[in-house]
Every structure is written in structure tokens, then in C-alpha cells.
Amino acid sequence: LARALYTSCELLILDDVFSAVDSETERFLIREVVNYHVAKSVIVISNRISVLEKTDFTIVLEDGRITAQGNHKQLMESSGFYRNILNLQKEGNLKNSAVK
């Protein structure tokens, strides 16, 4: 991950890289990606809504199908699935979800 963050590239794909870290480390890594990445575009694949809250655009998958897309605010208003997963994760009742 460190090498990817500091390498110049057109596209950086982060596939669930935050799943094994605590929330403090997650916040640090997100800040690094947002503020210091050198890629022109970053694709983040994650089960954690806390990671997705920071993205410009999110695609929500349910059973392998796209059911919603937009930024965090739009998804909170339009997607009951996204909103439900976020609430469960904030309550600590759900560590992994099908939101990517």
C-alpha cells in the first residue's frame, strides 16, 4: 500500500485495503489517499461505509447487481440498503457488508 500511495500513476485501485486495520489507522490511510495520492483517479472497493463516506462517487452492489449510485449524501437519501448498512456498522452490529 505504501508503495502504491507514493508512486505516480493514472489509476490507483484499493481493494478492501482497510478491512484489517483499526479505525484510527483507517482514518490516517484515507487522509493519505485523499490528500497525497499521486494517481489521477482512485477506485476504492470496501465493505466499510466509513471509507465510502469520503468518496466522490459510490456504486452500491446488492447480490452482484448495481442498486444505487451517487455520493454519500445522495445514497443516504435514496438507498435504504446503504443507509441500513451504515447504521448497523455504526452500532457495531455488522463488520462486513455487501456494499462496495
C-alpha positions, 0 to 999 in steps of 0.5 A: 500500500505504501508503495502504491500511495507514493508512486505516480500513476493514472489509476490507483485501485484499493481493494478492501485495503482497510478491512484489517486495520483499526479505525484510527489507522483507517482514518490516517490511510484515507487522509493519505489517499485523499490528500497525497495520492499521486494517481489521477483517479482512485477506485476504492472497493470496501465493505466499510461505509466509513471509507465510502463516506469520503468518496466522490462517487459510490456504486452500491452492489446488492447480490452482484447487481448495481442498486444505487449510485451517487455520493454519500449524501445522495445514497443516504437519501435514496438507498435504504440498503446503504443507509441500513448498512451504515447504521448497523456498522455504526452500532457495531452490529455488522463488520462486513457488508455487501456494499462496495 
